[in-house]
């Protein structure tokens, strides 16, 4: 899943699409007008974003509304939050370990 | 700091320890020391093996009642006692993808200030496009706070 998210965001056009959808919903036609590539080209990029779970599509008659789903982006950076707690706790344990060990012979104890 | 460095997801944790930095540095490369402190509070024990040279690897298996055996491994990128240590870090929380941990040891009076930086490395496909990450996360945050 993460590989798909990273892969989907590896392309500048797809990142730009995510940027536009972060501002609000859009349809494929509306998106295509903002890029110097064909409607089919934009549609292809949107499909990659959909497969990565970053974009949700709602079909209303002939209109395809696209909406950003930020959840995979959050998951992609979730390890950071995990390690914030992890390192904070580990450094506390390191401190406790070193203080308990006491100074080595000849070491300055101030 | 290079431009690409700044663009990758990054975490910085600081800590002051009232112990000279030679000893603080050593505690990171000694397997017996690591087994004592490099494990979560609820874990029963940790098995540690280290090959402390640039290019050498390390492996830490933390065993506990909550998560079972959790393996962390990596490779040393820089070992400059007593001021700098850098290694890759691969684990389940990083989705078994390499991340990079760098620790600076600054002398502070009789003690040491540690500055630990944990940096994400996007998949190879994203190399050269790292700037995109921070921009996207910022946009998403903005979109969410607007409701």
Interface residues (C-beta under 8 A of the other chain):
Chain A: X2 X3 X6 X7 X9 X10 X11 X12 X15 X18 X19 X22 X23 X68 X70 X73 X74 X77 X78 X79 X80 X82 X83 X84 X86 X87 X88 X89 X90 X91 X92 X93 X94 X95 X96 X97 X98 X99 X101 X104 X107 X108 X110
Chain B: X9 X10 X11 X13 X15 X17 X18 X19 X20 X23 X24 X27 X33 X36 X37 X38 X39 X40 X41 X93 X94 X95 X97 X99 X109 X110 X114 X116 X118 X120 X122 X123 X125 X126 X129 X132 X133 X135 X136 X137 X139 X140 X142 X143 X144
